[in-house]
Amino acid sequence: MTFKKKKIGWINTYNEHDLPFSLRSESNIDIEKLINITHKNGCEENPELCPIFNYESLNPKIKFNHNRIFCKSKIFDIERKLLSKYGLPAYGVHCNVWSKTGKSILIHLAKRSKNLKKFPGMYDNLIAGGQPVDISIKDNLYKEAFEEAGLGSNQMCSMERSKTVHYIHNENKKLNSSVIFIYQLEKTEKMYFKNMDGEVEDFVSIEIDNLYQILEQKKLKPNCIIPIIDFFILKKSDFISKKAMLEITKLMKAYD
């Protein structure tokens, strides 16, 4: 899939019947044609729109001002559900929440609702969500924090911005290119978690030395390990035992 001779995506399907009819016989899809066909076929009512930038899908744009509207310099918008089908990069925010209790370090996770289509019932970073158009990365993080955990902006102000990570993964035989903006937040005694949007059924707090048990059972949503690894890199010398790091490292190799 091209835009001004740059490969920004690909047709991510094994069945030609998944494609719009007029694209089935073409080997090189022009993105402008795809946009027109997508809109003609009708979108969902009030869909979540995501921006696409003029970068290679496997080498996407990752440098952004987190305080400015995210869609600045975009070339077009597309429904989130179509990103995977057309090999277009997805963006999202993830915030790892942790706390120290005595000698124990806790990682606070959200258990996804069993009613969700993707990864139902799995453990997730406490705050996580896709990055749509018309909102900054920071404001989107605040929005997700309130919707998923009931945390207000005054409680999020102590968060620490960390790395931006690009990763490529397979899901249902489809190759996906994704970028996540990672934040870390230390929980205070005044923080109480309450889901506001129905996407989380419970919250759990796990001692970091026992985190490997969730990985062993493959109950953690796969991309959520990335912010946790980031936490390990930042804090492992202070908080994490050598035994726990050994177990986690072994399991992460088999987690792909």
CYANA upper distance limits for C-alpha pairs under 8 A (distance plus 0.5 A):
  1 MET  CA      7 LYS  CA      6.07
  1 MET  CA      8 ILE  CA      6.60
  1 MET  CA      9 GLY  CA      5.40
  1 MET  CA     10 TRP  CA      5.33
  1 MET  CA     11 ILE  CA      7.53
  1 MET  CA     28 ASN  CA      6.43
  1 MET  CA     29 ILE  CA      5.21
  1 MET  CA     30 ASP  CA      6.31
  1 MET  CA     31 ILE  CA      6.77
  1 MET  CA     86 TYR  CA      8.35
  2 THR  CA      6 LYS  CA      5.62
  2 THR  CA      7 LYS  CA      4.97
  2 THR  CA      8 ILE  CA      6.23
  2 THR  CA      9 GLY  CA      7.40
  2 THR  CA     28 ASN  CA      7.75
  2 THR  CA     29 ILE  CA      6.82
  2 THR  CA     30 ASP  CA      5.68
  2 THR  CA     31 ILE  CA      6.37
  3 PHE  CA      7 LYS  CA      7.09
  3 PHE  CA      8 ILE  CA      7.19
  3 PHE  CA     30 ASP  CA      6.75
  3 PHE  CA     31 ILE  CA      6.24
  3 PHE  CA     32 GLU  CA      8.04
  3 PHE  CA     54 ASN  CA      7.73
  6 LYS  CA     54 ASN  CA      7.97
  6 LYS  CA     55 TYR  CA      7.80
  6 LYS  CA     56 GLU  CA      7.12
  7 LYS  CA     55 TYR  CA      8.20
  7 LYS  CA     56 GLU  CA      5.93
  7 LYS  CA     57 SER  CA      7.42
  8 ILE  CA     54 ASN  CA      7.30
  8 ILE  CA     55 TYR  CA      6.40
  8 ILE  CA     56 GLU  CA      4.96
  8 ILE  CA     57 SER  CA      5.09
  8 ILE  CA     58 LEU  CA      8.41
  8 ILE  CA     87 GLY  CA      8.39
  8 ILE  CA     88 LEU  CA      7.08
  9 GLY  CA     56 GLU  CA      7.71
  9 GLY  CA     57 SER  CA      5.82
  9 GLY  CA     86 TYR  CA      6.46
  9 GLY  CA     87 GLY  CA      5.02
  9 GLY  CA     88 LEU  CA      5.38
  9 GLY  CA     89 PRO  CA      8.26
 10 TRP  CA     86 TYR  CA      5.79
 10 TRP  CA     87 GLY  CA      5.29
 10 TRP  CA     88 LEU  CA      7.84
 11 ILE  CA     85 LYS  CA      6.88
 11 ILE  CA     86 TYR  CA      5.27
 11 ILE  CA     87 GLY  CA      6.70
 12 ASN  CA     84 SER  CA      7.27
 12 ASN  CA     85 LYS  CA      5.33
 12 ASN  CA     86 TYR  CA      5.87
 12 ASN  CA     87 GLY  CA      6.14
 12 ASN  CA    174 LYS  CA      6.37
 12 ASN  CA    175 LEU  CA      7.36
 13 THR  CA     18 ASP  CA      7.49
 13 THR  CA     85 LYS  CA      6.94
 13 THR  CA    174 LYS  CA      7.39
 15 ASN  CA     19 LEU  CA      8.29
 16 GLU  CA     24 ARG  CA      6.51
 17 HIS  CA     21 PHE  CA      8.10
 17 HIS  CA     24 ARG  CA      8.17
 19 LEU  CA     23 LEU  CA      6.93
 19 LEU  CA     24 ARG  CA      6.59
 20 PRO  CA     24 ARG  CA      7.25
 20 PRO  CA     37 ILE  CA      7.72
 20 PRO  CA     38 THR  CA      8.45
 23 LEU  CA     29 ILE  CA      7.68
 29 ILE  CA     33 LYS  CA      7.92
 29 ILE  CA     34 LEU  CA      7.73
 30 ASP  CA     34 LEU  CA      7.02
 31 ILE  CA     35 ILE  CA      6.70
 32 GLU  CA     36 ASN  CA      6.90
 33 LYS  CA     37 ILE  CA      6.76
 34 LEU  CA     38 THR  CA      6.49
 35 ILE  CA     39 HIS  CA      6.74
 35 ILE  CA     78 ILE  CA      8.16
 36 ASN  CA     40 LYS  CA      6.66
 37 ILE  CA     41 ASN  CA      6.60
 38 THR  CA     42 GLY  CA      7.02
 38 THR  CA     43 CYS  CA      7.70
 39 HIS  CA     43 CYS  CA      6.73
 43 CYS  CA     47 PRO  CA      7.53
 43 CYS  CA     79 GLU  CA      8.19
 47 PRO  CA     79 GLU  CA      6.72
 47 PRO  CA     80 ARG  CA      8.30
 48 GLU  CA     79 GLU  CA      6.33
 48 GLU  CA     80 ARG  CA      6.48
 48 GLU  CA    132 PRO  CA      7.02
 49 LEU  CA     77 ASP  CA      6.36
 49 LEU  CA     78 ILE  CA      5.83
 49 LEU  CA     79 GLU  CA      5.12
 49 LEU  CA     80 ARG  CA      6.32
 49 LEU  CA    132 PRO  CA      6.13
 49 LEU  CA    133 VAL  CA      6.56
 50 CYS  CA     77 ASP  CA      5.87
 50 CYS  CA     78 ILE  CA      5.95
 50 CYS  CA     79 GLU  CA      6.61
 50 CYS  CA     80 ARG  CA      6.28
 50 CYS  CA     90 ALA  CA      8.29
 50 CYS  CA    131 GLN  CA      7.32
 50 CYS  CA    132 PRO  CA      5.08
 50 CYS  CA    133 VAL  CA      5.82
 51 PRO  CA     71 CYS  CA      6.18
 51 PRO  CA     74 LYS  CA      6.33
 51 PRO  CA     75 ILE  CA      7.94
 51 PRO  CA     76 PHE  CA      6.45
 51 PRO  CA     77 ASP  CA      5.03
 51 PRO  CA     78 ILE  CA      7.02
 51 PRO  CA    132 PRO  CA      7.37
 51 PRO  CA    133 VAL  CA      6.29
 52 ILE  CA     74 LYS  CA      6.07
 52 ILE  CA     75 ILE  CA      6.45
 52 ILE  CA     76 PHE  CA      6.16
 52 ILE  CA     77 ASP  CA      6.60
 52 ILE  CA     78 ILE  CA      7.95
 52 ILE  CA     88 LEU  CA      7.87
 52 ILE  CA     89 PRO  CA      7.97
 53 PHE  CA     60 PRO  CA      8.30
 53 PHE  CA     61 LYS  CA      7.48
 53 PHE  CA     73 SER  CA      7.42
 53 PHE  CA     74 LYS  CA      5.17
 53 PHE  CA     75 ILE  CA      5.94
 53 PHE  CA     76 PHE  CA      7.91
 54 ASN  CA     74 LYS  CA      7.70
 54 ASN  CA     75 ILE  CA      6.89
 55 TYR  CA     59 ASN  CA      7.21
 55 TYR  CA     60 PRO  CA      5.73
 55 TYR  CA     61 LYS  CA      6.54
 56 GLU  CA     60 PRO  CA      6.00
 57 SER  CA     87 GLY  CA      7.59
 57 SER  CA     88 LEU  CA      6.39
 57 SER  CA     89 PRO  CA      6.17
 57 SER  CA    177 SER  CA      7.10
 58 LEU  CA     89 PRO  CA      8.32
 58 LEU  CA    168 ILE  CA      8.40
 58 LEU  CA    177 SER  CA      6.77
 60 PRO  CA     89 PRO  CA      7.41
 60 PRO  CA    166 HIS  CA      8.36
 62 ILE  CA    164 THR  CA      7.34
 62 ILE  CA    165 VAL  CA      8.45
 62 ILE  CA    166 HIS  CA      8.10
 62 ILE  CA    179 VAL  CA      7.66
 64 PHE  CA     70 PHE  CA      8.00
 65 ASN  CA     70 PHE  CA      8.40
 66 HIS  CA     70 PHE  CA      8.07
 66 HIS  CA    136 SER  CA      6.48
 66 HIS  CA    137 ILE  CA      5.39
 66 HIS  CA    138 LYS  CA      5.99
 67 ASN  CA    136 SER  CA      5.99
 67 ASN  CA    137 ILE  CA      7.03
 67 ASN  CA    138 LYS  CA      6.32
 67 ASN  CA    139 ASP  CA      8.00
 68 ARG  CA    135 ILE  CA      8.09
 68 ARG  CA    136 SER  CA      5.50
 68 ARG  CA    137 ILE  CA      7.99
 69 ILE  CA    133 VAL  CA      8.09
 69 ILE  CA    134 ASP  CA      6.15
 69 ILE  CA    135 ILE  CA      5.39
 69 ILE  CA    136 SER  CA      4.70
 69 ILE  CA    137 ILE  CA      7.97
 70 PHE  CA    132 PRO  CA      8.27
 70 PHE  CA    133 VAL  CA      6.63
 70 PHE  CA    134 ASP  CA      6.87
 70 PHE  CA    135 ILE  CA      6.32
 70 PHE  CA    136 SER  CA      5.39
 70 PHE  CA    137 ILE  CA      6.85
 71 CYS  CA    133 VAL  CA      5.68
 71 CYS  CA    134 ASP  CA      6.52
 71 CYS  CA    135 ILE  CA      8.14
 77 ASP  CA    133 VAL  CA      8.13
 78 ILE  CA     82 LEU  CA      7.49
 78 ILE  CA     83 LEU  CA      7.91
 79 GLU  CA     83 LEU  CA      7.58
 80 ARG  CA     90 ALA  CA      8.32
 81 LYS  CA     85 LYS  CA      8.30
 82 LEU  CA     86 TYR  CA      6.79
 83 LEU  CA     87 GLY  CA      6.46
 83 LEU  CA     88 LEU  CA      5.32
 83 LEU  CA     89 PRO  CA      7.08
 83 LEU  CA     90 ALA  CA      7.04
 84 SER  CA     88 LEU  CA      6.78
 84 SER  CA     89 PRO  CA      8.28
 84 SER  CA    174 LYS  CA      7.58
 84 SER  CA    175 LEU  CA      7.96
 84 SER  CA    176 ASN  CA      6.42
 85 LYS  CA    174 LYS  CA      8.10
 87 GLY  CA    175 LEU  CA      7.53
 87 GLY  CA    176 ASN  CA      6.67
 87 GLY  CA    177 SER  CA      7.54
 88 LEU  CA    176 ASN  CA      8.11
 88 LEU  CA    177 SER  CA      7.36
 89 PRO  CA    176 ASN  CA      7.53
 89 PRO  CA    177 SER  CA      5.26
 89 PRO  CA    178 SER  CA      5.65
 89 PRO  CA    179 VAL  CA      7.72
 90 ALA  CA    130 GLY  CA      8.07
 90 ALA  CA    131 GLN  CA      8.36
 90 ALA  CA    177 SER  CA      7.01
 90 ALA  CA    178 SER  CA      5.18
 90 ALA  CA    179 VAL  CA      6.71
 91 TYR  CA    130 GLY  CA      6.41
 91 TYR  CA    131 GLN  CA      5.78
 91 TYR  CA    178 SER  CA      6.35
 91 TYR  CA    179 VAL  CA      5.31
 91 TYR  CA    180 ILE  CA      6.20
 91 TYR  CA    181 PHE  CA      8.36
 92 GLY  CA    128 ALA  CA      7.71
 92 GLY  CA    129 GLY  CA      6.00
 92 GLY  CA    130 GLY  CA      4.52
 92 GLY  CA    131 GLN  CA      5.10
 92 GLY  CA    178 SER  CA      8.49
 92 GLY  CA    179 VAL  CA      6.95
 92 GLY  CA    180 ILE  CA      5.30
 92 GLY  CA    181 PHE  CA      6.79
 93 VAL  CA    127 ILE  CA      8.38
 93 VAL  CA    128 ALA  CA      5.96
 93 VAL  CA    129 GLY  CA      6.04
 93 VAL  CA    130 GLY  CA      6.83
 93 VAL  CA    131 GLN  CA      7.08
 93 VAL  CA    137 ILE  CA      7.68
 93 VAL  CA    140 ASN  CA      8.11
 93 VAL  CA    141 LEU  CA      6.68
 93 VAL  CA    180 ILE  CA      5.99
 93 VAL  CA    181 PHE  CA      5.33
 93 VAL  CA    182 ILE  CA      6.74
 93 VAL  CA    183 TYR  CA      8.34
 94 HIS  CA    125 ASN  CA      7.18
 94 HIS  CA    127 ILE  CA      6.24
 94 HIS  CA    128 ALA  CA      4.80
 94 HIS  CA    129 GLY  CA      7.25
 94 HIS  CA    141 LEU  CA      8.20
 94 HIS  CA    180 ILE  CA      7.16
 94 HIS  CA    181 PHE  CA      6.67
 94 HIS  CA    182 ILE  CA      5.62
 94 HIS  CA    183 TYR  CA      6.75
 94 HIS  CA    224 CYS  CA      8.33
 94 HIS  CA    227 PRO  CA      7.38
 95 CYS  CA    125 ASN  CA      7.03
 95 CYS  CA    126 LEU  CA      7.21
 95 CYS  CA    127 ILE  CA      5.58
 95 CYS  CA    128 ALA  CA      6.77
 95 CYS  CA    141 LEU  CA      8.38
 95 CYS  CA    182 ILE  CA      6.34
 95 CYS  CA    183 TYR  CA      5.01
 95 CYS  CA    184 GLN  CA      5.88
 95 CYS  CA    185 LEU  CA      7.29
 95 CYS  CA    227 PRO  CA      7.64
 96 ASN  CA    107 ILE  CA      8.21
 96 ASN  CA    108 HIS  CA      8.15
 96 ASN  CA    125 ASN  CA      6.24
 96 ASN  CA    126 LEU  CA      6.84
 96 ASN  CA    127 ILE  CA      7.44
 96 ASN  CA    182 ILE  CA      8.23
 96 ASN  CA    183 TYR  CA      6.84
 96 ASN  CA    184 GLN  CA      5.39
 96 ASN  CA    185 LEU  CA      6.63
 96 ASN  CA    227 PRO  CA      6.57
 96 ASN  CA    228 ILE  CA      7.12
 96 ASN  CA    231 PHE  CA      8.12
 97 VAL  CA    107 ILE  CA      6.71
 97 VAL  CA    108 HIS  CA      6.02
 97 VAL  CA    109 LEU  CA      8.07
 97 VAL  CA    125 ASN  CA      8.07
 97 VAL  CA    126 LEU  CA      6.82
 97 VAL  CA    127 ILE  CA      8.39
 97 VAL  CA    184 GLN  CA      6.61
 97 VAL  CA    185 LEU  CA      5.31
 97 VAL  CA    186 GLU  CA      6.24
 97 VAL  CA    187 LYS  CA      6.78
 98 TRP  CA    105 ILE  CA      7.62
 98 TRP  CA    106 LEU  CA      5.97
 98 TRP  CA    107 ILE  CA      5.05
 98 TRP  CA    108 HIS  CA      6.18
 98 TRP  CA    184 GLN  CA      8.43
 98 TRP  CA    185 LEU  CA      6.95
 98 TRP  CA    186 GLU  CA      5.54
 98 TRP  CA    187 LYS  CA      6.24
 99 SER  CA    105 ILE  CA      6.32
 99 SER  CA    106 LEU  CA      5.74
 99 SER  CA    107 ILE  CA      7.28
 99 SER  CA    108 HIS  CA      8.39
 99 SER  CA    186 GLU  CA      5.91
 99 SER  CA    187 LYS  CA      5.66
 99 SER  CA    188 THR  CA      7.81
100 LYS  CA    104 SER  CA      6.33
100 LYS  CA    105 ILE  CA      5.06
100 LYS  CA    106 LEU  CA      6.70
101 THR  CA    105 ILE  CA      6.72
101 THR  CA    106 LEU  CA      7.91
104 SER  CA    207 GLU  CA      6.93
104 SER  CA    208 ILE  CA      8.19
105 ILE  CA    207 GLU  CA      6.17
105 ILE  CA    208 ILE  CA      6.21
105 ILE  CA    239 PHE  CA      7.19
106 LEU  CA    205 SER  CA      6.38
106 LEU  CA    206 ILE  CA      5.74
106 LEU  CA    207 GLU  CA      4.99
106 LEU  CA    208 ILE  CA      6.08
107 ILE  CA    205 SER  CA      6.13
107 ILE  CA    206 ILE  CA      5.82
107 ILE  CA    207 GLU  CA      6.84
107 ILE  CA    208 ILE  CA      6.57
108 HIS  CA    125 ASN  CA      8.04
108 HIS  CA    126 LEU  CA      6.72
108 HIS  CA    203 PHE  CA      7.64
108 HIS  CA    204 VAL  CA      6.31
108 HIS  CA    205 SER  CA      4.95
108 HIS  CA    206 ILE  CA      6.98
109 LEU  CA    123 TYR  CA      6.74
109 LEU  CA    124 ASP  CA      6.21
109 LEU  CA    125 ASN  CA      5.69
109 LEU  CA    126 LEU  CA      5.13
109 LEU  CA    203 PHE  CA      6.30
109 LEU  CA    204 VAL  CA      5.83
109 LEU  CA    205 SER  CA      6.78
109 LEU  CA    206 ILE  CA      8.35
110 ALA  CA    123 TYR  CA      6.12
110 ALA  CA    124 ASP  CA      5.64
110 ALA  CA    125 ASN  CA      6.61
110 ALA  CA    126 LEU  CA      5.33
110 ALA  CA    127 ILE  CA      8.35
110 ALA  CA    200 VAL  CA      6.80
110 ALA  CA    201 GLU  CA      8.22
110 ALA  CA    202 ASP  CA      6.55
110 ALA  CA    203 PHE  CA      5.05
110 ALA  CA    204 VAL  CA      6.82
111 LYS  CA    121 GLY  CA      6.46
111 LYS  CA    122 MET  CA      6.19
111 LYS  CA    123 TYR  CA      4.96
111 LYS  CA    124 ASP  CA      6.60
111 LYS  CA    200 VAL  CA      6.19
111 LYS  CA    201 GLU  CA      6.35
111 LYS  CA    202 ASP  CA      5.65
111 LYS  CA    203 PHE  CA      6.33
111 LYS  CA    204 VAL  CA      7.79
112 ARG  CA    116 LEU  CA      7.87
112 ARG  CA    119 PHE  CA      7.93
112 ARG  CA    120 PRO  CA      6.20
112 ARG  CA    121 GLY  CA      5.28
112 ARG  CA    122 MET  CA      5.96
112 ARG  CA    123 TYR  CA      6.58
112 ARG  CA    124 ASP  CA      7.17
112 ARG  CA    199 GLU  CA      6.53
112 ARG  CA    200 VAL  CA      5.07
112 ARG  CA    201 GLU  CA      6.44
112 ARG  CA    202 ASP  CA      7.92
113 SER  CA    120 PRO  CA      6.16
113 SER  CA    121 GLY  CA      5.90
113 SER  CA    198 GLY  CA      7.78
113 SER  CA    199 GLU  CA      5.69
113 SER  CA    200 VAL  CA      5.39
113 SER  CA    201 GLU  CA      5.45
114 LYS  CA    120 PRO  CA      4.87
114 LYS  CA    121 GLY  CA      5.21
114 LYS  CA    201 GLU  CA      8.35
115 ASN  CA    120 PRO  CA      6.83
115 ASN  CA    199 GLU  CA      8.43
116 LEU  CA    120 PRO  CA      5.62
116 LEU  CA    199 GLU  CA      7.49
119 PHE  CA    221 LYS  CA      7.04
122 MET  CA    219 LYS  CA      5.74
122 MET  CA    220 LEU  CA      6.08
122 MET  CA    221 LYS  CA      6.26
123 TYR  CA    219 LYS  CA      6.53
123 TYR  CA    220 LEU  CA      5.14
123 TYR  CA    221 LYS  CA      6.31
124 ASP  CA    128 ALA  CA      8.16
124 ASP  CA    220 LEU  CA      6.73
124 ASP  CA    221 LYS  CA      6.11
124 ASP  CA    224 CYS  CA      6.52
125 ASN  CA    224 CYS  CA      6.26
125 ASN  CA    227 PRO  CA      8.39
126 LEU  CA    148 GLU  CA      8.02
126 LEU  CA    149 ALA  CA      7.59
126 LEU  CA    203 PHE  CA      8.38
127 ILE  CA    141 LEU  CA      8.16
127 ILE  CA    144 GLU  CA      6.76
127 ILE  CA    145 ALA  CA      6.01
127 ILE  CA    148 GLU  CA      6.91
127 ILE  CA    149 ALA  CA      7.55
128 ALA  CA    141 LEU  CA      8.13
128 ALA  CA    144 GLU  CA      7.02
128 ALA  CA    145 ALA  CA      8.30
129 GLY  CA    141 LEU  CA      8.32
129 GLY  CA    144 GLU  CA      6.84
131 GLN  CA    137 ILE  CA      7.46
131 GLN  CA    140 ASN  CA      7.36
135 ILE  CA    139 ASP  CA      6.87
135 ILE  CA    140 ASN  CA      6.72
136 SER  CA    140 ASN  CA      6.50
137 ILE  CA    141 LEU  CA      6.71
137 ILE  CA    181 PHE  CA      8.49
138 LYS  CA    142 TYR  CA      6.89
139 ASP  CA    143 LYS  CA      6.63
140 ASN  CA    144 GLU  CA      6.62
141 LEU  CA    145 ALA  CA      6.51
142 TYR  CA    146 PHE  CA      6.86
142 TYR  CA    151 LEU  CA      8.47
142 TYR  CA    152 GLY  CA      7.67
142 TYR  CA    153 SER  CA      6.52
142 TYR  CA    156 MET  CA      7.60
143 LYS  CA    147 GLU  CA      6.71
144 GLU  CA    148 GLU  CA      6.25
144 GLU  CA    149 ALA  CA      8.33
145 ALA  CA    149 ALA  CA      5.97
145 ALA  CA    150 GLY  CA      6.84
145 ALA  CA    151 LEU  CA      5.87
145 ALA  CA    152 GLY  CA      7.65
145 ALA  CA    156 MET  CA      8.41
146 PHE  CA    150 GLY  CA      4.62
146 PHE  CA    151 LEU  CA      5.14
146 PHE  CA    152 GLY  CA      6.30
146 PHE  CA    195 ASN  CA      8.37
146 PHE  CA    196 MET  CA      7.60
147 GLU  CA    151 LEU  CA      8.49
147 GLU  CA    195 ASN  CA      6.74
147 GLU  CA    196 MET  CA      5.28
147 GLU  CA    197 ASP  CA      5.92
148 GLU  CA    194 LYS  CA      7.68
148 GLU  CA    195 ASN  CA      5.21
148 GLU  CA    196 MET  CA      6.32
148 GLU  CA    197 ASP  CA      6.86
148 GLU  CA    199 GLU  CA      7.59
148 GLU  CA    200 VAL  CA      7.20
149 ALA  CA    192 TYR  CA      8.47
149 ALA  CA    193 PHE  CA      5.28
149 ALA  CA    194 LYS  CA      5.30
149 ALA  CA    195 ASN  CA      5.23
149 ALA  CA    196 MET  CA      7.42
150 GLY  CA    192 TYR  CA      8.11
150 GLY  CA    193 PHE  CA      6.27
150 GLY  CA    194 LYS  CA      5.37
150 GLY  CA    195 ASN  CA      6.31
150 GLY  CA    196 MET  CA      6.76
151 LEU  CA    155 GLN  CA      6.64
151 LEU  CA    156 MET  CA      7.53
151 LEU  CA    191 MET  CA      7.76
151 LEU  CA    192 TYR  CA      8.11
151 LEU  CA    193 PHE  CA      7.45
151 LEU  CA    194 LYS  CA      8.42
152 GLY  CA    156 MET  CA      6.97
153 SER  CA    157 CYS  CA      6.65
155 GLN  CA    191 MET  CA      7.72
156 MET  CA    185 LEU  CA      7.94
158 SER  CA    185 LEU  CA      7.23
158 SER  CA    186 GLU  CA      8.19
159 MET  CA    183 TYR  CA      7.00
159 MET  CA    184 GLN  CA      6.11
159 MET  CA    185 LEU  CA      4.94
159 MET  CA    186 GLU  CA      7.66
160 GLU  CA    183 TYR  CA      6.00
160 GLU  CA    184 GLN  CA      5.58
160 GLU  CA    185 LEU  CA      6.73
161 ARG  CA    182 ILE  CA      6.93
161 ARG  CA    183 TYR  CA      5.00
161 ARG  CA    184 GLN  CA      6.97
162 SER  CA    181 PHE  CA      8.12
162 SER  CA    182 ILE  CA      5.84
162 SER  CA    183 TYR  CA      5.74
162 SER  CA    184 GLN  CA      7.42
162 SER  CA    230 ASP  CA      8.36
163 LYS  CA    181 PHE  CA      6.99
163 LYS  CA    182 ILE  CA      6.02
163 LYS  CA    183 TYR  CA      8.14
163 LYS  CA    230 ASP  CA      8.19
164 THR  CA    179 VAL  CA      7.50
164 THR  CA    180 ILE  CA      6.32
164 THR  CA    181 PHE  CA      5.16
164 THR  CA    182 ILE  CA      6.52
165 VAL  CA    179 VAL  CA      6.08
165 VAL  CA    180 ILE  CA      5.96
165 VAL  CA    181 PHE  CA      7.18
165 VAL  CA    182 ILE  CA      8.20
166 HIS  CA    177 SER  CA      7.94
166 HIS  CA    178 SER  CA      6.26
166 HIS  CA    179 VAL  CA      4.87
166 HIS  CA    180 ILE  CA      7.15
167 TYR  CA    177 SER  CA      6.70
167 TYR  CA    178 SER  CA      6.04
167 TYR  CA    179 VAL  CA      6.89
168 ILE  CA    175 LEU  CA      7.59
168 ILE  CA    176 ASN  CA      6.09
168 ILE  CA    177 SER  CA      5.15
168 ILE  CA    178 SER  CA      6.69
169 HIS  CA    175 LEU  CA      6.39
169 HIS  CA    176 ASN  CA      5.84
169 HIS  CA    177 SER  CA      7.26
170 ASN  CA    174 LYS  CA      5.90
170 ASN  CA    175 LEU  CA      5.18
170 ASN  CA    176 ASN  CA      6.51
171 GLU  CA    175 LEU  CA      7.11
171 GLU  CA    176 ASN  CA      7.73
182 ILE  CA    227 PRO  CA      6.53
183 TYR  CA    227 PRO  CA      8.14
184 GLN  CA    227 PRO  CA      8.49
184 GLN  CA    231 PHE  CA      7.84
187 LYS  CA    191 MET  CA      6.89
193 PHE  CA    203 PHE  CA      7.96
195 ASN  CA    199 GLU  CA      7.90
195 ASN  CA    200 VAL  CA      6.50
195 ASN  CA    201 GLU  CA      8.16
206 ILE  CA    210 ASN  CA      7.20
206 ILE  CA    211 LEU  CA      6.95
207 GLU  CA    211 LEU  CA      7.02
208 ILE  CA    240 ILE  CA      7.49
208 ILE  CA    244 ALA  CA      8.24
209 ASP  CA    240 ILE  CA      7.20
209 ASP  CA    241 SER  CA      7.34
209 ASP  CA    243 LYS  CA      8.45
209 ASP  CA    244 ALA  CA      5.44
209 ASP  CA    245 MET  CA      8.39
210 ASN  CA    214 ILE  CA      8.38
210 ASN  CA    244 ALA  CA      7.69
211 LEU  CA    215 LEU  CA      7.30
211 LEU  CA    248 ILE  CA      8.09
212 TYR  CA    216 GLU  CA      6.43
212 TYR  CA    244 ALA  CA      7.68
212 TYR  CA    247 GLU  CA      6.71
212 TYR  CA    248 ILE  CA      5.64
212 TYR  CA    251 LEU  CA      7.68
213 GLN  CA    217 GLN  CA      6.86
214 ILE  CA    218 LYS  CA      6.54
214 ILE  CA    219 LYS  CA      5.97
214 ILE  CA    220 LEU  CA      6.84
215 LEU  CA    219 LYS  CA      6.81
215 LEU  CA    220 LEU  CA      6.72
215 LEU  CA    248 ILE  CA      8.10
215 LEU  CA    251 LEU  CA      7.05
215 LEU  CA    252 MET  CA      8.05
215 LEU  CA    255 TYR  CA      8.04
216 GLU  CA    251 LEU  CA      6.87
218 LYS  CA    255 TYR  CA      8.03
220 LEU  CA    224 CYS  CA      7.41
220 LEU  CA    225 ILE  CA      8.00
221 LYS  CA    225 ILE  CA      8.11
222 PRO  CA    255 TYR  CA      8.19
222 PRO  CA    256 ASP  CA      8.46
224 CYS  CA    228 ILE  CA      7.31
225 ILE  CA    229 ILE  CA      6.48
226 ILE  CA    230 ASP  CA      6.75
227 PRO  CA    231 PHE  CA      6.78
228 ILE  CA    232 PHE  CA      6.82
229 ILE  CA    233 ILE  CA      6.75
230 ASP  CA    234 LEU  CA      6.82
231 PHE  CA    235 LYS  CA      6.39
231 PHE  CA    236 LYS  CA      7.99
232 PHE  CA    236 LYS  CA      5.17
232 PHE  CA    240 ILE  CA      8.05
235 LYS  CA    239 PHE  CA      6.49
235 LYS  CA    240 ILE  CA      7.95
236 LYS  CA    240 ILE  CA      5.33
236 LYS  CA    241 SER  CA      8.24
240 ILE  CA    244 ALA  CA      7.17
240 ILE  CA    245 MET  CA      7.23
241 SER  CA    245 MET  CA      6.80
242 LYS  CA    246 LEU  CA      6.61
243 LYS  CA    247 GLU  CA      6.87
244 ALA  CA    248 ILE  CA      6.59
245 MET  CA    249 THR  CA      6.41
246 LEU  CA    250 LYS  CA      6.77
247 GLU  CA    251 LEU  CA      6.81
248 ILE  CA    252 MET  CA      6.50
249 THR  CA    253 LYS  CA      7.07
250 LYS  CA    254 ALA  CA      7.60
251 LEU  CA    255 TYR  CA      6.63
252 MET  CA    256 ASP  CA      7.72
